[in-house]
Amino acid sequence: MADGDRIVIVGAGVGGLRAAEHLREIGFDGELVLVGDEPRRPYHRPMVSKQLVMGAARPADVTLSAYHDLDVHWRLGTRATHLDTLERVVHLPGGESLWYDGLVIATGVYPRHLPGSPRYDPRVRVLRTVDDALAVRRCLAASNKPAVIIGSGLIGNEFAASMRYLGRDVTLVGHARAPLHRFGERVANSVVALHNEHRAKLAMKSEVRHWISTKETVGLHLTNNQLLVASVVVLAIGSVPQVDWLRGSGLDISDGVLCEPTLFAEGADDVVVVGDMARWPNLRFDDKPRRVEHWINAVESARAGVENLMAGRSSARPFTPLPRAWSTLYDVRLQTAGIPSLGEDTVGLADGVTGFVRGGRLVGVCSWDKPRAMLDWTAELERRLPAPEFVPADAPTTAVPIQPDPAVLQDPWLASVAG
Ligand SMILES: Cc1cc2nc3c(=O)[nH]c(=O)nc-3n(C[C@H](O)[C@H](O)[C@H](O)COP(=O)(O)OP(=O)(O)OC[C@H]3O[C@@H](n4cnc5c(N)ncnc54)[C@H](O)[C@@H]3O)c2cc1C
């Protein structure tokens, strides 16, 4: 990429913003265009299910600052409709086309819809944008009936906690055995205890059998035979990458955009993918491409992606982060490092800290309100899972697969901490 070139960034979330910022930081002097379909400047999306939905922050409070002069041409409220990688053109509504020398794809994910739910009832909502949070607040203001959240992942649990802060009755419905059970038994038990303490209701191992919308409320008949009546129902059952505009582009969009270890879209010389959309092999773990839907990953991948775009595909470096994430439930901070979902077994590492083990190796750590211990365990994980040496992209890359080890705790260090 040379000065005087034009780089187009599609997606004006944190990934898109940090990509633009870092391009200027590393001296890109050409034209920068940032296309985003939301009407507002990039903002702190994690606050949508916490401070924004609680009314503790206003939309103006959550806008992200740039730490460098962006000198960017903003195209907000504009949805990219199609990508032509051969002509190097992003198509916009109204027949407009935007040529590029380099392209950054940062279009993130959107919430999955629940089949059978009354899609056009304004009281049945998802929670992704500032406008979603404002719409939920309007429903809460219109009726003092309870709130219901369907989905027991991070956003579902955060929403339940936010409702209790507002003093609203809330029920969290999930088909899992316990909320956040993917972070292990210890975390799941702690979440249940915390919700009990705050009198948030749980309806686990259940689903919605029937929806009954009336003028005043939304009714839900659950498979456990409970009948819930709600002022608002929020669906938080996972997300889907925003790939519609990439159909027919030639990119592999089977789950996000398939990338090389360097975040270049597979087979493309001038397209990098960052944030929730990138499915790339993180060679620190193995050579299987995966997506990561966390804030810090969006920031770090944006920086790494544009450095590689500027360096060119043949000199690009693999992106090998140690993923880190957090969530806040009531006043408790849940933190993760590594990829806990890769674990086949869990081990208690310290008070409030769970390790996730695969083939005798620690692959992830999760802490429950232990931020100091988490710092130490993240550093330890980093030592135990070093990033492989840099291999130029035009030489054959060798992944470092996790070797199966029959005795999970044979590693004397793991055995000692587990003991
Ligand atoms: C409610 C909520 C709470 C969260 N809380 C946490 C948390 O506590 N901790 C944590 O680590 N992570 C959290 N996350 C995840 C984190 O916010 C995401 O990982 C991060 O925002 C991803 O950044 P991104 O830039 O890849 O995508 P996004 O932030 O989703 O931005 C993508 C942007 O591109 C736009 N777009 C999509 N298609 C097009 C198109 N065709 N043309 C133009 N624009 C388009 C989208 O509308 C969006 O504005 C949360 C997410 C949500 C939804």
PDBQT file of the ligand as one rigid body, heavy atoms in Angstrom, charges set to zero:
ROOT
HETATM    1  C1  LIG A 501     -24.640  -6.008  24.041  1.00  0.00    +0.000 C 
HETATM    2  C2  LIG A 501     -23.182  -6.400  23.906  1.00  0.00    +0.000 A 
HETATM    3  C3  LIG A 501     -22.353  -6.428  25.023  1.00  0.00    +0.000 A 
HETATM    4  C4  LIG A 501     -21.019  -6.812  24.899  1.00  0.00    +0.000 A 
HETATM    5  N1  LIG A 501     -20.220  -6.839  26.021  1.00  0.00    +0.000 NA
HETATM    6  C5  LIG A 501     -18.927  -7.213  25.906  1.00  0.00    +0.000 A 
HETATM    7  C6  LIG A 501     -18.088  -7.259  27.059  1.00  0.00    +0.000 A 
HETATM    8  O1  LIG A 501     -18.514  -6.959  28.182  1.00  0.00    +0.000 OA
HETATM    9  N2  LIG A 501     -16.789  -7.636  26.892  1.00  0.00    +0.000 N 
HETATM   10  C7  LIG A 501     -16.277  -7.983  25.652  1.00  0.00    +0.000 A 
HETATM   11  O2  LIG A 501     -15.085  -8.341  25.555  1.00  0.00    +0.000 OA
HETATM   12  N3  LIG A 501     -17.058  -7.942  24.546  1.00  0.00    +0.000 NA
HETATM   13  C8  LIG A 501     -18.361  -7.568  24.638  1.00  0.00    +0.000 A 
HETATM   14  N4  LIG A 501     -19.152  -7.529  23.515  1.00  0.00    +0.000 N 
HETATM   15  C9  LIG A 501     -18.565  -7.883  22.218  1.00  0.00    +0.000 C 
HETATM   16  C10 LIG A 501     -17.878  -6.671  21.572  1.00  0.00    +0.000 C 
HETATM   17  O3  LIG A 501     -18.697  -5.550  21.654  1.00  0.00    +0.000 OA
HETATM   18  C11 LIG A 501     -17.560  -7.023  20.118  1.00  0.00    +0.000 C 
HETATM   19  O4  LIG A 501     -16.632  -8.082  20.119  1.00  0.00    +0.000 OA
HETATM   20  C12 LIG A 501     -16.980  -5.838  19.348  1.00  0.00    +0.000 C 
HETATM   21  O5  LIG A 501     -17.894  -4.768  19.324  1.00  0.00    +0.000 OA
HETATM   22  C13 LIG A 501     -16.651  -6.276  17.923  1.00  0.00    +0.000 C 
HETATM   23  O6  LIG A 501     -16.229  -5.166  17.187  1.00  0.00    +0.000 OA
HETATM   24  P1  LIG A 501     -16.372  -5.137  15.602  1.00  0.00    +0.000 P 
HETATM   25  O7  LIG A 501     -15.833  -3.810  15.186  1.00  0.00    +0.000 OA
HETATM   26  O8  LIG A 501     -15.822  -6.373  15.018  1.00  0.00    +0.000 OA
HETATM   27  O9  LIG A 501     -17.952  -5.210  15.323  1.00  0.00    +0.000 OA
HETATM   28  P2  LIG A 501     -19.108  -4.228  15.751  1.00  0.00    +0.000 P 
HETATM   29  O10 LIG A 501     -18.817  -3.518  17.009  1.00  0.00    +0.000 OA
HETATM   30  O11 LIG A 501     -20.348  -5.073  15.709  1.00  0.00    +0.000 OA
HETATM   31  O12 LIG A 501     -19.176  -3.167  14.572  1.00  0.00    +0.000 OA
HETATM   32  C14 LIG A 501     -19.512  -3.543  13.255  1.00  0.00    +0.000 C 
HETATM   33  C15 LIG A 501     -20.240  -2.368  12.612  1.00  0.00    +0.000 C 
HETATM   34  O13 LIG A 501     -20.385  -2.617  11.217  1.00  0.00    +0.000 OA
HETATM   35  C16 LIG A 501     -21.717  -2.294  10.838  1.00  0.00    +0.000 C 
HETATM   36  N5  LIG A 501     -22.075  -2.990   9.587  1.00  0.00    +0.000 N 
HETATM   37  C17 LIG A 501     -22.480  -4.284   9.437  1.00  0.00    +0.000 A 
HETATM   38  N6  LIG A 501     -22.722  -4.562   8.139  1.00  0.00    +0.000 NA
HETATM   39  C18 LIG A 501     -22.437  -3.421   7.453  1.00  0.00    +0.000 A 
HETATM   40  C19 LIG A 501     -22.470  -3.088   6.060  1.00  0.00    +0.000 A 
HETATM   41  N7  LIG A 501     -22.819  -3.962   5.113  1.00  0.00    +0.000 N 
HETATM   42  N8  LIG A 501     -22.135  -1.813   5.692  1.00  0.00    +0.000 NA
HETATM   43  C20 LIG A 501     -21.758  -0.901   6.628  1.00  0.00    +0.000 A 
HETATM   44  N9  LIG A 501     -21.703  -1.177   7.960  1.00  0.00    +0.000 NA
HETATM   45  C21 LIG A 501     -22.027  -2.407   8.361  1.00  0.00    +0.000 A 
HETATM   46  C22 LIG A 501     -22.523  -2.722  12.055  1.00  0.00    +0.000 C 
HETATM   47  O14 LIG A 501     -23.827  -2.177  12.064  1.00  0.00    +0.000 OA
HETATM   48  C23 LIG A 501     -21.645  -2.187  13.169  1.00  0.00    +0.000 C 
HETATM   49  O15 LIG A 501     -21.890  -0.827  13.402  1.00  0.00    +0.000 OA
HETATM   50  C24 LIG A 501     -20.496  -7.162  23.623  1.00  0.00    +0.000 A 
HETATM   51  C25 LIG A 501     -21.338  -7.152  22.494  1.00  0.00    +0.000 A 
HETATM   52  C26 LIG A 501     -22.665  -6.774  22.624  1.00  0.00    +0.000 A 
HETATM   53  C27 LIG A 501     -23.567  -6.760  21.405  1.00  0.00    +0.000 C 
ENDROOT
TORSDOF 0
